[in-house]
Amino acid sequence: MALIRQLQSYYNIYNTLISKINMLQIFDFCTMIVNLLCTFLLARLYVIGWPVGIVGLIMSAGLFSVSGLYADAILQMILLFSFGYGWYSWQPNFSHKKIVVHRLKIIGWLKVLVSIGVFGLLVSQLLIFYTDSTTPYMDGFTSVASLVCVFLASRKL
C-alpha cells in the first residue's frame, strides 16, 4: 500500500511538472542546445559550427518573433548573413591557403571597444527616438557587440 502511495506521489509530481512546461519552453531549450553546440564547434575551429549556428539563428528568430521581440528577431536575420560569410570564409579554397587564428594586439582590442562604444550609442539613440524600447542601451550595445564578435570570429581573430 505504501508503494502505491509513493508511486501516486511521483505521478502527481510528474503531472505537475509536465503541466508547467509548454511547447515554447521546449523549443527554447532545444534552441539553447543548438546554440551551445555551435559555440563549442566554433571554439574547436570546426567549420560545421557555422551551419549549426545558422540553424540556431533561425530557431532563435522564430522564438523571438513569437515572443514579440521583433528587434532581436531582426538581429538574428542580420547575424544569419554574417554566419553565412563566416562559413564561406572558413572554407579551404576561400583564400587558397589555410586560415590560421590570429590574436588581436592591444590596439586591435581598443579599436573593437571604441567601435562597440560608438555604434552602440548610435543604435541606442535610434532605438530611443524611433521605437518604444524599454531597454535601448542594453539592446543597442549587445546588438553591436554581437555583430562585431561574429565578424571577428569569421576572420578568425
Secondary structure, 3 states (H helix, E strand, C coil): CHHHHHHHHHHHHHHHHHHHCCHHHHHHHHHHHHHHHHHHHHHCCCCCHHHHHHHHHHHHHHHHHHCCCHHHHHHHHHHHHHHHHHHHHCCCCCCCCCCCCCCCCHHHHHHHHHHHHHHHHHHHHHHHHHCCCCCHHHHHHHHHHHHHHHHHHHCCC
